[in-house]
Amino acid sequence: MAKRRSGPVKGLTGGQYKPLTGDQVQQINKAALSILEHTGVQVEEAEALRLFQEAGADIDGNRVRLPRSLVQDAVDWAPSRVLLAGRDPKWDLELEGARVYIGTGGAALTVLDPETGQPRPAMLRDVAELARLVDALDHIHFYLVPVYPTELGKEVVDVNTYYAGLANTTKHVQAGIYSVQGIRDTVEMGEQIAGGAEALRERPIVSFITSWMVSPLLFATEVTTLLIETCRQRIPVVLSAAPMAGSTAPVTLAGMLAQLTAEQLSGVVLAQLARRGAPLLIGPIPATADMKSGRYLGGSAEFGLANAAMAQMAQFYRLPLYNSAGMTDAKVPDIQAGFEKATSVVLAALAGSNFIHHAAGMLENMNVVAAEQFVIDNDILGMAMRVVRGIEVDQETLALDTIDQVGPGGHYLMAEHTIRHMRSEFFYPSAVVDRQGRDMWQQDGALDARQRARQIARDILAGHRPEPLTPTVESWLRQRFELLI
């Protein structure tokens, strides 16, 4: 019988695409260990220096060189499986091996207004509205807050951003974090929603991003402090680094991958020294620089290729992976956005990347989001997951009896086998995708995909209401924190 699927399609196993051979993976690993042992990393944060020194690293001023044995120990201490939970368990993400989940990303400062289509500053209300939109889109598996609310000060931005996300989606919520107090406030909020301190650690409904590495090989002092605090809180943390080949990394992809792997391993060491067993995702986001302007390129072919290669490195170390796909250099949801996004999403998903962010809503690299782009990308992600699922070959799907029954010159439209399998075998996109004949399309207004997606986004925002926080939790949070939405 056909395999029936209910609920979101997520967590399928990728790994079919391998841009690196086994020998090349070994070469990059050896090169990364050599970089850490001979070149080292620059560290100025005092607690990090102390941890490295006590662990036996070679300290020369602020230059820290890591012995291979310490790196290997840290990789062994780090969990190979990390759970990122949703308020609704159907949205739980079990990150390990080559399991694939795809969602939002960013910290864009600009939104294309869903009514006017014109750019404006991102606001806290956008965090909430985009969470509601994402909550209704089944092929977007998590909500990494895609905008930075420009009207908020640093002292209130963390708790308000996480509240706006958690109150408006039942999917896992992740964001960048900007202060130690913000980490503590967000953890306290998460504990209240989850049902207690240990309940949050068992089912973490929030996680944090720390962009602690300034490529090449420099620990950002303030963010390194945040990384250490997060590890000690036992909340999953992303070690995010985003070098550009030709600018902040060697121009060759192999050289960039070696440097980036070294950077990631140095972060793993620090995280495990801060708290052994701390749950983490390595967060390599390799990209390229435009050799004409020096600008970051998110839509290049090399972007998808390099991110897929880092999936192989993560699987080699048996560490959960956060990396990127679905970015574009396009300024609006157009044909360029479509082909650039689809290319990197399919490559990363087939490579078995665990937590693919930036894959929904983003335009102009990480600078702009648009509501209609989330809707369009939802279909791109659904198609990518269908590709990851692959082709099921068994006696039922080979359909020999049905072929014999239909015989030469017949058709399969009304065959029992067709009816059994037609819903499970094919991916059916939303109304963004027009599959009508031209006459019907013209009768329906001759709308293009962006116009259709904008209307779908408006309809969702007008009508969709996710499962709210309980009144008791809501009341407690509003008494405890300065919530501005």
C-alpha positions as CSV (number, residue, x, y, z in Angstrom):
1,M,0.0,0.0,0.0
2,A,1.0,3.6,-0.4
3,K,2.9,5.2,2.4
4,R,0.5,7.8,3.8
5,R,2.0,11.0,5.2
6,S,0.3,13.4,7.6
7,G,1.6,16.7,9.0
8,P,4.7,18.5,7.9
9,V,7.3,16.6,5.8
10,K,10.6,17.2,7.6
11,G,13.6,15.4,8.9
12,L,14.1,13.3,5.8
13,T,17.5,11.9,5.3
14,G,19.7,13.6,2.7
15,G,23.3,12.9,1.8
16,Q,22.8,11.8,-1.8
17,Y,24.9,14.7,-3.0
18,K,28.5,14.7,-2.1
19,P,30.6,17.5,-3.7
20,L,33.7,16.2,-1.8
21,T,35.3,12.8,-2.1
22,G,36.2,10.9,1.1
23,D,39.9,11.8,0.5
24,Q,39.0,15.5,0.1
25,V,37.1,15.5,3.4
26,Q,40.2,14.0,5.1
27,Q,42.5,16.6,3.4
28,I,40.3,19.5,4.6
29,N,40.2,18.0,8.1
30,K,44.0,17.8,8.2
31,A,44.4,21.3,6.9
32,A,42.0,22.7,9.5
33,L,43.9,20.9,12.3
34,S,47.2,22.3,10.9
35,I,45.8,25.8,10.9
36,L,44.7,25.5,14.5
37,E,48.0,24.0,15.6
38,H,50.4,26.4,13.7
39,T,48.5,29.6,12.8
40,G,46.0,29.5,15.7
41,V,43.2,32.0,16.5
42,Q,43.3,35.5,18.0
43,V,41.4,35.6,21.3
44,E,41.1,38.7,23.5
45,E,38.2,37.7,25.8
46,A,39.7,37.0,29.3
47,E,37.5,34.1,30.3
48,A,38.1,32.3,26.9
49,L,41.8,32.8,27.3
50,R,41.7,31.3,30.8
51,L,39.7,28.3,29.6
52,F,42.1,27.7,26.7
53,Q,45.2,28.0,28.9
54,E,43.8,25.6,31.6
55,A,43.1,23.1,28.8
56,G,46.7,23.1,27.6
57,A,46.5,25.3,24.6
58,D,49.7,27.2,23.5
59,I,49.1,30.8,24.5
60,D,51.3,33.5,23.0
61,G,49.8,36.9,24.0
62,N,46.4,36.8,22.4
63,R,47.3,34.1,19.9
64,V,45.9,30.7,20.8
65,R,47.2,27.5,19.2
66,L,45.2,24.4,19.8
67,P,46.8,20.9,19.9
68,R,45.0,18.2,17.8
69,S,44.3,16.1,20.9
70,L,42.3,18.9,22.5
71,V,40.3,19.5,19.3
72,Q,39.5,15.8,19.0
73,D,38.4,15.6,22.7
74,A,36.1,18.6,22.2
75,V,34.5,17.1,19.1
76,D,33.9,13.9,21.1
77,W,32.4,15.8,24.1
78,A,29.9,17.7,21.9
79,P,26.5,15.9,21.4
80,S,26.0,14.3,18.0
81,R,22.2,14.9,18.3
82,V,20.5,18.1,19.4
83,L,16.8,18.6,19.8
84,L,15.3,21.9,18.9
85,A,11.7,21.7,20.1
86,G,8.5,23.4,19.0
87,R,5.7,24.5,21.3
88,D,3.8,21.9,19.3
89,P,5.8,18.7,19.3
90,K,4.9,18.0,15.6
91,W,7.5,20.8,14.9
92,D,10.3,19.2,16.9
93,L,13.7,19.1,15.0
94,E,16.0,16.2,15.7
95,L,19.3,17.4,14.3
96,E,21.7,14.6,13.7
97,G,23.4,12.7,10.8
98,A,22.0,13.8,7.4
99,R,18.4,14.7,8.6
100,V,17.1,17.8,6.8
101,Y,15.1,20.7,8.1
102,I,14.7,24.0,6.3
103,G,13.5,27.4,7.5
104,T,13.9,31.1,7.8
105,G,16.9,33.2,8.7
106,G,18.5,36.6,8.8
107,A,18.4,39.8,10.8
108,A,17.3,42.0,8.0
109,L,16.8,45.7,8.8
110,T,14.4,46.3,5.9
111,V,10.9,44.9,5.0
112,L,9.1,45.2,1.7
113,D,5.8,46.3,3.0
114,P,3.1,43.7,2.1
115,E,0.6,46.4,1.1
116,T,2.8,48.9,-0.8
117,G,5.7,46.7,-1.9
118,Q,8.0,49.5,-0.8
119,P,11.0,49.1,1.5
120,R,10.7,50.4,5.1
121,P,12.5,49.7,8.4
122,A,11.8,46.4,10.1
123,M,9.8,46.7,13.3
124,L,8.8,44.5,16.2
125,R,5.4,44.0,14.7
126,D,7.1,42.4,11.7
127,V,8.6,39.8,14.0
128,A,5.2,38.9,15.2
129,E,3.4,39.0,11.8
130,L,6.1,37.0,10.0
131,A,5.9,34.4,12.8
132,R,2.2,34.1,12.2
133,L,2.8,33.8,8.4
134,V,5.5,31.1,8.9
135,D,3.3,29.3,11.4
136,A,0.8,28.6,8.5
137,L,3.4,27.5,5.9
138,D,4.0,23.8,6.3
139,H,7.3,23.5,4.4
140,I,9.0,26.0,6.6
141,H,10.1,23.9,9.6
142,F,11.3,26.6,12.1
143,Y,11.2,30.3,12.8
144,L,14.6,31.9,12.9
145,V,13.6,35.5,13.5
146,P,14.3,37.1,10.1
147,V,14.4,40.8,11.0
148,Y,15.9,43.0,13.6
149,P,13.3,45.4,15.1
150,T,15.0,48.7,14.5
151,E,12.9,50.7,17.0
152,L,14.2,48.8,20.0
153,G,17.2,49.4,22.2
154,K,19.7,46.7,23.1
155,E,18.4,46.5,26.7
156,V,14.9,45.2,25.6
157,V,15.4,43.8,22.1
158,D,16.2,40.1,23.1
159,V,13.2,39.4,25.3
160,N,10.8,41.3,23.0
161,T,12.1,39.5,19.9
162,Y,11.7,36.1,21.4
163,Y,8.3,36.9,22.9
164,A,7.0,38.1,19.6
165,G,8.2,34.8,18.0
166,L,7.0,32.4,20.7
167,A,3.6,34.0,21.0
168,N,2.9,33.8,17.3
169,T,4.2,30.4,16.2
170,T,4.3,26.9,17.6
171,K,7.5,26.2,15.7
172,H,11.0,26.4,17.2
173,V,12.2,30.0,17.7
174,Q,15.8,31.0,17.2
175,A,17.5,34.4,17.0
176,G,20.7,36.3,17.5
177,I,21.3,37.5,21.0
178,Y,22.8,40.8,22.1
179,S,23.5,40.8,25.8
180,V,24.1,38.5,28.7
181,Q,21.0,39.9,30.4
182,G,19.1,39.2,27.2
183,I,20.2,35.5,27.3
184,R,19.1,35.2,31.0
185,D,15.8,36.9,30.4
186,T,15.0,34.8,27.3
187,V,15.9,31.6,29.2
188,E,13.6,32.7,32.1
189,M,10.8,33.3,29.6
190,G,11.4,29.9,27.9
191,E,11.4,28.2,31.3
192,Q,8.0,29.7,32.1
193,I,6.5,28.7,28.8
194,A,8.0,25.2,28.8
195,G,7.0,24.4,32.3
196,G,10.2,24.8,34.3
197,A,14.0,24.9,34.1
198,E,14.6,21.2,33.4
199,A,11.6,21.1,31.1
200,L,13.2,23.7,28.9
201,R,16.5,21.9,28.9
202,E,14.8,18.6,27.9
203,R,12.7,20.3,25.2
204,P,14.4,23.6,24.3
205,I,11.8,25.7,22.5
206,V,14.4,28.5,22.0
207,S,18.0,28.5,20.8
208,F,20.6,31.2,20.3
209,I,22.9,32.3,17.5
210,T,26.4,33.6,18.4
211,S,28.4,35.1,15.5
212,W,31.5,34.9,17.6
213,M,34.0,34.5,14.8
214,V,35.3,37.4,12.7
215,S,36.9,35.7,9.7
216,P,39.7,35.1,9.4
217,L,40.4,33.4,12.8
218,L,39.5,36.3,15.2
219,F,37.2,35.8,18.2
220,A,34.8,38.7,18.6
221,T,35.3,39.6,22.2
222,E,31.7,40.7,23.2
223,V,30.0,37.8,21.3
224,T,32.5,35.3,22.8
225,T,31.2,36.3,26.2
226,L,27.7,35.6,25.0
227,L,28.8,32.2,23.7
228,I,30.2,31.1,27.0
229,E,27.1,32.3,28.9
230,T,24.8,30.4,26.5
231,C,26.8,27.1,26.9
232,R,26.7,27.4,30.7
233,Q,22.9,27.9,30.5
234,R,22.7,24.5,28.6
235,I,20.6,26.1,25.8
236,P,21.5,25.0,22.2
237,V,23.8,27.5,20.5
238,V,24.9,28.1,17.0
239,L,28.6,28.8,16.2
240,S,28.0,31.1,13.2
241,A,30.9,32.2,10.9
242,A,30.5,33.5,7.4
243,P,33.8,34.1,5.5
244,M,33.8,35.3,1.9
245,A,36.2,33.5,-0.5
246,G,38.5,36.2,-2.0
247,S,37.9,38.7,0.9
248,T,37.9,37.2,4.4
249,A,39.0,33.7,3.3
250,P,41.2,32.4,0.5
251,V,39.7,32.8,-3.0
252,T,39.9,29.0,-3.6
253,L,36.9,27.1,-2.2
254,A,39.2,24.5,-0.7
255,G,41.2,27.1,1.1
256,M,38.0,28.8,2.4
257,L,36.6,25.4,3.6
258,A,39.9,24.6,5.4
259,Q,39.9,28.0,7.2
260,L,36.2,27.8,8.0
261,T,36.5,24.3,9.4
262,A,39.3,25.5,11.6
263,E,37.2,28.4,12.8
264,Q,34.3,26.1,13.6
265,L,36.5,23.6,15.5
266,S,38.0,26.4,17.6
267,G,34.5,27.3,18.6
268,V,33.6,23.8,19.5
269,V,36.6,23.6,21.7
270,L,35.7,26.8,23.6
271,A,32.0,25.7,23.9
272,Q,33.0,22.4,25.4
273,L,35.5,23.9,27.8
274,A,32.8,26.3,29.0
275,R,30.5,23.3,29.7
276,R,31.3,19.8,28.6
277,G,28.4,18.4,26.6
278,A,27.0,21.8,25.8
279,P,24.5,21.4,22.9
280,L,25.7,23.2,19.8
281,L,25.3,23.4,16.1
282,I,28.4,24.2,14.1
283,G,27.4,27.2,11.9
284,P,29.6,27.5,8.8
285,I,28.2,29.8,6.1
286,P,30.8,29.9,3.3
287,A,30.2,32.5,0.6
288,T,32.0,34.4,-2.1
289,A,32.9,38.0,-2.6
290,D,32.2,39.8,-5.9
291,M,35.6,40.3,-7.3
292,K,34.5,43.5,-8.9
293,S,33.0,45.2,-5.9
294,G,34.0,43.2,-2.8
295,R,30.3,42.7,-2.0
296,Y,28.9,39.6,-0.4
297,L,27.3,37.2,-2.9
298,G,24.5,34.9,-1.6
299,G,23.2,33.8,-5.0
300,S,26.3,32.4,-6.6
301,A,26.6,28.8,-7.7
302,E,29.6,28.5,-5.4
303,F,27.5,29.5,-2.4
304,G,25.4,26.3,-2.7
305,L,28.4,24.2,-3.6
306,A,30.4,25.3,-0.5
307,N,27.5,25.0,1.9
308,A,26.8,21.5,0.7
309,A,30.5,20.6,1.2
310,M,30.3,21.8,4.8
311,A,27.5,19.3,5.3
312,Q,30.0,16.6,4.6
313,M,32.4,18.0,7.1
314,A,29.7,18.1,9.8
315,Q,28.8,14.5,9.1
316,F,32.5,13.6,9.3
317,Y,32.7,15.1,12.8
318,R,29.2,13.8,13.7
319,L,28.2,17.3,14.7
320,P,24.8,18.9,14.0
321,L,25.0,21.5,11.3
322,Y,23.4,25.0,10.8
323,N,24.2,26.3,7.3
324,S,22.6,28.4,4.6
325,A,20.7,28.2,1.4
326,G,17.9,30.0,-0.4
327,M,19.7,33.4,-0.5
328,T,19.7,35.6,-3.5
329,D,21.2,38.9,-4.7
330,A,17.8,39.9,-6.2
331,K,16.1,42.9,-4.7
332,V,12.5,41.8,-5.3
333,P,10.8,38.4,-5.7
334,D,11.6,37.9,-9.4
335,I,13.0,35.2,-11.7
336,Q,16.6,35.8,-10.4
337,A,15.4,35.2,-6.8
338,G,13.7,32.0,-7.9
339,F,16.6,30.3,-9.7
340,E,19.3,31.4,-7.2
341,K,17.2,30.2,-4.2
342,A,16.2,26.9,-5.7
343,T,19.7,26.0,-6.7
344,S,21.3,26.4,-3.3
345,V,18.3,24.9,-1.4
346,V,18.3,21.7,-3.5
347,L,22.1,21.3,-3.1
348,A,22.1,21.8,0.7
349,A,19.1,19.6,1.2
350,L,20.5,16.8,-0.9
351,A,23.8,17.1,0.9
352,G,22.0,16.4,4.2
353,S,22.4,19.8,5.9
354,N,20.5,19.6,9.2
355,F,19.3,23.1,9.8
356,I,19.2,25.1,6.6
357,H,18.4,28.7,7.4
358,H,18.0,31.9,5.2
359,A,15.9,29.6,3.0
360,A,12.6,31.5,3.2
361,G,11.8,35.2,2.8
362,M,15.2,36.7,2.2
363,L,16.1,39.1,-0.6
364,E,19.2,41.2,-1.3
365,N,21.3,38.7,0.6
366,M,20.4,39.2,4.3
367,N,19.2,42.8,4.0
368,V,15.5,42.6,3.0
369,V,12.5,40.3,3.6
370,A,9.1,40.2,1.9
371,A,6.0,38.5,3.0
372,E,5.2,37.2,-0.4
373,Q,8.7,35.7,-0.7
374,F,8.1,33.5,2.3
375,V,5.0,32.1,0.5
376,I,7.0,31.5,-2.7
377,D,9.9,29.9,-0.8
378,N,7.5,27.6,1.0
379,D,6.8,25.9,-2.3
380,I,10.5,25.8,-3.2
381,L,11.2,24.1,0.1
382,G,8.4,21.6,-0.4
383,M,9.8,20.7,-3.8
384,A,13.3,20.4,-2.4
385,M,12.1,18.0,0.3
386,R,10.3,15.9,-2.4
387,V,13.7,15.6,-4.1
388,V,15.3,14.5,-0.9
389,R,12.7,11.8,-0.4
390,G,13.7,10.3,-3.7
391,I,12.1,7.4,-5.5
392,E,10.6,4.5,-3.7
393,V,11.2,1.2,-5.6
394,D,9.4,-1.9,-4.4
395,Q,6.8,-4.4,-5.7
396,E,3.9,-1.9,-5.1
397,T,5.6,1.1,-6.8
398,L,6.9,-0.9,-9.8
399,A,3.2,-1.5,-10.6
400,L,3.7,-4.7,-12.7
401,D,0.1,-5.9,-12.1
402,T,-1.3,-2.5,-13.0
403,I,0.7,-2.3,-16.2
404,D,-0.5,-5.8,-17.1
405,Q,-4.2,-4.8,-16.4
406,V,-4.0,-1.6,-18.4
407,G,-2.1,-3.2,-21.2
408,P,-0.9,-1.6,-24.5
409,G,-2.8,1.5,-25.6
410,G,-4.7,2.0,-22.3
411,H,-4.4,4.7,-19.7
412,Y,-3.9,4.9,-16.0
413,L,-6.1,7.9,-15.0
414,M,-8.8,5.8,-13.3
415,A,-6.6,2.8,-12.3
416,E,-6.9,1.8,-8.6
417,H,-3.1,2.1,-8.3
418,T,-3.2,5.7,-9.5
419,I,-5.9,6.6,-6.9
420,R,-3.9,4.9,-4.2
421,H,-0.6,6.7,-4.9
422,M,-1.4,10.0,-6.6
423,R,-1.5,12.0,-3.3
424,S,1.6,10.5,-1.8
425,E,3.8,10.3,-5.0
426,F,3.6,13.9,-6.2
427,F,4.3,17.2,-4.5
428,Y,1.4,19.5,-4.9
429,P,2.4,23.2,-4.6
430,S,0.2,26.0,-3.3
431,A,-1.8,28.4,-5.4
432,V,1.4,30.4,-6.0
433,V,2.2,27.9,-8.8
434,D,-0.2,28.2,-11.7
435,R,-0.8,25.0,-13.7
436,Q,-3.8,26.0,-15.6
437,G,-4.1,26.6,-19.3
438,R,-3.5,30.1,-20.6
439,D,-7.3,30.7,-21.0
440,M,-8.1,29.9,-17.4
441,W,-5.1,31.9,-16.2
442,Q,-6.3,35.0,-18.1
443,Q,-9.8,34.6,-16.8
444,D,-8.4,34.6,-13.2
445,G,-6.7,37.9,-13.8
446,A,-3.4,36.8,-15.5
447,L,-1.5,37.3,-12.2
448,D,2.1,36.4,-11.9
449,A,3.6,34.3,-9.1
450,R,4.5,37.4,-7.0
451,Q,1.0,38.8,-7.2
452,R,-0.6,35.5,-6.2
453,A,1.9,35.0,-3.3
454,R,1.2,38.5,-2.0
455,Q,-2.6,37.8,-1.9
456,I,-1.9,34.4,-0.1
457,A,0.2,36.2,2.4
458,R,-2.5,38.8,3.0
459,D,-5.1,36.1,3.5
460,I,-2.9,34.3,6.0
461,L,-2.2,37.4,8.0
462,A,-5.8,38.3,8.0
463,G,-7.1,35.0,9.2
464,H,-4.5,32.7,10.7
465,R,-4.1,32.6,14.5
466,P,-1.6,30.1,16.0
467,E,-2.1,28.4,19.3
468,P,-1.7,31.2,21.9
469,L,0.3,31.1,25.1
470,T,-1.9,30.2,28.1
471,P,-3.5,33.2,29.9
472,T,-1.5,32.3,33.0
473,V,1.8,32.3,31.2
474,E,0.9,35.4,29.2
475,S,0.0,37.3,32.4
476,W,3.2,36.2,34.2
477,L,5.4,37.3,31.2
478,R,3.8,40.7,31.0
479,Q,4.3,41.3,34.8
480,R,7.9,40.1,34.7
481,F,9.2,41.8,31.5
482,E,8.8,45.0,29.6
483,L,7.0,43.6,26.6
484,L,6.2,46.2,23.9
485,I,3.8,44.2,21.7
